[in-house]
Amino acid sequence: MHQPHTPRLADLPRAPAPGRGARRRRRPGRGAAQGLPHPDWHAREDSPLALAQARQTRDELKAAHTELAEDGAIEIIIIKTTGDMILDKPLADIGGKGLFTKEIDDALLEGSIDIAVHSMKDVPTYLPEGMILPCNLPREDVRDAFICLTAKTLGELPAGSVIGSASLRRQSQILYKYPSLKVVNFRGNVQTRLRKLKEGDVHATLLALAGLKRLDMPETATSVLSVDEMLPAVAQGAIGITCRSNDDKMMEYLSSLNHEDTRLAVACEREFLSVLDGNCRTPIAAYAYRDKDGNCSFRGLLASPDGSIVYETSRSGTYSFDDMVAIGQDAGHELKSKAGPGFFDGLQ
């Protein structure tokens, strides 16, 4: 009798060779009830946060679909990405954020996994042909956490203090408000950065509060920066899940988990980013949310890496897909026009 395959998600304690996706594993007698397929997923090696997000997705699928609640119905497979392996250089120098998704995308398209779970802020504004993103889970807190052993806020740090951050978005906003501080490249997973901070490599660092919450480490934050002090990255705090565009069963599973408010907010922010041709050399921040009246409020920012130039804009409109896409596009075109072509030429 034909055995339905187990959906593969990606997060086993082993990794494929660099540049290759995780292999599908088949076991006799495993499979979904009534012949339904089960997904396999990915999580990035050495990334407890990626693993936590994969497990969250697995648990939500199990809760929503009884056939996925069976033992072994969902398998998580680890995939090591180029972005995880090269940590001694800024992302902009090695190819940008797409380096956190390429190997995973390849594994998905070749059929080694069925579903891929991503931090949406790592996902390029375009998806490879043959792939679809039918699901965003409910968005976590979008704010950034300030972590320091000697000061409670950025404003309390003495002149010359060194902040560790690989994010040009954070660097530009820090230097715009606190030009006496210094920001240095600071990459690695959450645990690595916290270890480097304790070892004295830097005086302070900033991390996404959403990641700390998903790791059950919110108490690690010395303080939390308001969105007025530090506008978040595009899609910060949002999880996106991709599958193959011809895989109707996976699309059905994932669509059942989609959080529409988050999907619309992410779409708005990503349109803003797309218009600005945002890459890892361009400090860009954006935040779209449902306000107290139920409408969309949007804020966007474009800056120079040294914080000497900052362009900001805001918009409001109905909380609907078409209007929010238009808001993101319009805001992007406004800042692109304000900055002029010379601004972007200087960032290449």
Buried (B, 14 or more C-beta within 10 A) or exposed (E): EEEBBBBBBBBBEEBBEEEBBBEBBEEEEBBBBEEBBBBBBBBBBBBBBBBBBBBBBBEBBBEEBEBBBBEEBBBBBBBBBBBBBBBEEBBBEBBBBBBBBBBBBBBBBEBBBBBBBBBBBBBBBEBBEEBBBBBBBBBBBBBBBBBBEEBEEBEBBEEEBBBBBBBBBBBBBBBBBBEEBBBEBBBBBBBEBBEBBEEEBBBBBBBBBBBBBBBEBBEBBBBBBEBEBBBBBBBBBBBBBBBBBEBEBBBEBBEEBBBEBBBBBBBBBBBBBBBBEBBBBBBBBBBBBEEEEEBBBBBBBBBBBBBEBBBBBEBBBEBEEEBBBBBBBBBBBBBBEEBEEEBBEEBE
